[in-house]
Structure formats: structure tokens, C-alpha cells
Amino acid sequence: MWTFLAAALVLIVIPGPDQALITRNALSGGRGAGLLTMLGGASGLTIHATAAALGVSALLVASAVAFTALKVVGTVYLLWMGAQTIRMARRTARQGDVTAVQPPATSRWRYVRHGFLSNSLNPKVALFFVTFLPQFLPTTGGVLGRSLLLSCLFALLYVAWFSLYVLTVDRIGAVLRRPRVRARIERVTGMLLIGFGLHLALQNA
């Protein structure tokens, strides 16, 4: 169990599309937007983790057509988010000093959707759970229960880490939200999202 938790934490901390999106939204919408994006990402992870525990993800990975279809949709989504972020950077650079505000209720679901789609449309997440979880499962008996338990622990670690990350970004937000600094961060974040999208496009099942 401790080996699983240590390995899972390392995998969560490694920078990826989730961190890029959470950073983007925390800077533009404040702490609430970052936390909502994180919750959306956790929901997307939960779907893949549960599907892996039930064996559904294994069928997805085994089906070249299904894997490719999900990969194309996920790639397009990441490229679109990257382009939007770069455009946001240009707009930020033209603006004066801005401060993040609590996202209005009408936009809160948008932030949740960003995180959810980032993970649920990523076949690499499905592939990860199919290949990662079995290493920590017993060879006989109680496999389903153990799979669901490990999946829940992974999601809890994800929430704990990115909650701390969002609070850190918010604490130093006064510096990060200076137009010139924020524009640079958004530009780099956009390029990273595009890079993650291109990397996903080259991923094979």
C-alpha cells in the first residue's frame, strides 16, 4: 500500500495537462476556479479508475478504433485549450493591472468541465490505470474491491496535492497576476497544452 501511495504521488506531481489547466484557471479566475478545475480533473480520473477496476478500460485499450477516436477528441481539445490560453496571454499583455475574482456561478461549471474533459478524453489516463493498478493487486480473490480502493486513494492524493498547489498559486497570486508575468505564464501554459496535445496525438495504444 505504501509503495502504491509513493508511486501514485510521484505520478501526480509530474507536470502534465492537469497542472497546466489548473494554473491557467487559478490565474484567470482565482482560487475558486483552480479548485473547481481540480475537482473536474479528479472526476475524470475517477471515471477511468473505476472503468479500469471493472475491466472496461482494458477493452478500450484493446480496441484500436475506440482508442484512436478518444485520442483524436482529446488531442483536439488540448490544442484548442492551448490556443485559447495563448490568445488569453495576448489579451492580458494589453490590459492594465488585473486581479482574480471569485468566478461567478454561471462560469463555475465551465472550470469543472475543463478539468473533467482534460482527463476523461485522454486515453493515456485509461492506459495508465490499466497498466499501473494491476501491479498492486492480489493474484487471487478481492481484486475488484482492491482496485476500487486503490483508485479512490489515487483520487484523494490527486485532490490533496492540487489543492495545496492551488493555494500556493493563490498565495503568491499578487506577483503572478501582474500583467507582464501573467502573460508570460499563460503563453508558456498554452504552449505546454499544445505540446501535450501533440504528444497525445503520437501516442499508440
Buried (B, 14 or more C-beta within 10 A) or exposed (E): EEEBBEBBBEBBEEEBBBBBBBBBBBBBBBBBBBBBBBBBBBBBBBBBBBBBBEEBBBEBBEEEEBBEEBBBBBBBBBBEBBBBBBEBBEEBBEEEEEEBEEBEEEEBEBBBBBBBBBBBBBBBBBBBBBEBBEEBBEEEEEBEEBBBBBBBBBBEBBBEBBBEBBEEBBEEBEEBBBBEEBBBBBBBBBBBBBBBBEBBBEBEB
